[in-house]
């Protein structure tokens, strides 16, 4: 059964710092990996989806990398801002027919201090 | 704008009572999902549906029921058999096939026991 782990569980950094969030998964037979952001009391917002054939995906100050062979993904946030404070979750799908069940990590709670 | 609407935002359940959480999407997505989130934990899949009038159990389906009578709607009923229903419930949807399109989420319903 696929298991997803995110380290660290919480992270606090000063504004302007570059940072890396980590995600590891046990079964490398994934179609893609998705990074989400969750603000307190809110739903999930998709940040980046990196395909199994890709090694990187970029959106603005965010860069996600994927190494299937080692079962790892990283989310790099450049020049962090207080507005980046949120919980970041990674998820991988386990295809079942035509639906894609997602398996989630527990998230990294990020606080960017002004 | 297209999106997923969950209602109500907050819900309270009395002992022995069934309650129904609403989820509506106007994204023309084929597949819909219900997840449960407990504090400090990742999301866990309750039920999912690939097409109208069809649905499958996820990892924690006991005490829950769903229906999919319309493509746009996927209501979740929390029955009295669910002994620990207090959680944040999230509905999601996507294209359903093995694709590289992200899964979209609603803003959630927070359920508490009176």
Boltz contact constraints between the chains, C-beta under 6 A:
constraints:
  - contact:
      token1: [A, 31]
      token2: [B, 98]
      max_distance: 6.0
  - contact:
      token1: [A, 32]
      token2: [B, 100]
      max_distance: 6.0
  - contact:
      token1: [A, 34]
      token2: [B, 102]
      max_distance: 6.0
  - contact:
      token1: [A, 42]
      token2: [B, 107]
      max_distance: 6.0
  - contact:
      token1: [A, 43]
      token2: [B, 90]
      max_distance: 6.0
  - contact:
      token1: [A, 43]
      token2: [B, 105]
      max_distance: 6.0
  - contact:
      token1: [A, 43]
      token2: [B, 106]
      max_distance: 6.0
  - contact:
      token1: [A, 43]
      token2: [B, 107]
      max_distance: 6.0
  - contact:
      token1: [A, 43]
      token2: [B, 108]
      max_distance: 6.0
  - contact:
      token1: [A, 44]
      token2: [B, 105]
      max_distance: 6.0
  - contact:
      token1: [A, 46]
      token2: [B, 102]
      max_distance: 6.0
  - contact:
      token1: [A, 49]
      token2: [B, 102]
      max_distance: 6.0
  - contact:
      token1: [A, 51]
      token2: [B, 100]
      max_distance: 6.0
  - contact:
      token1: [A, 95]
      token2: [B, 98]
      max_distance: 6.0
  - contact:
      token1: [A, 98]
      token2: [B, 50]
      max_distance: 6.0
  - contact:
      token1: [A, 98]
      token2: [B, 96]
      max_distance: 6.0
  - contact:
      token1: [A, 98]
      token2: [B, 97]
      max_distance: 6.0
  - contact:
      token1: [A, 99]
      token2: [B, 31]
      max_distance: 6.0
  - contact:
      token1: [A, 99]
      token2: [B, 48]
      max_distance: 6.0
  - contact:
      token1: [A, 99]
      token2: [B, 50]
      max_distance: 6.0
  - contact:
      token1: [A, 99]
      token2: [B, 96]
      max_distance: 6.0
  - contact:
      token1: [A, 101]
      token2: [B, 45]
      max_distance: 6.0
  - contact:
      token1: [A, 104]
      token2: [B, 42]
      max_distance: 6.0
  - contact:
      token1: [A, 104]
      token2: [B, 43]
      max_distance: 6.0
  - contact:
      token1: [A, 105]
      token2: [B, 42]
      max_distance: 6.0
  - contact:
      token1: [A, 106]
      token2: [B, 41]
      max_distance: 6.0
  - contact:
      token1: [A, 106]
      token2: [B, 42]
      max_distance: 6.0
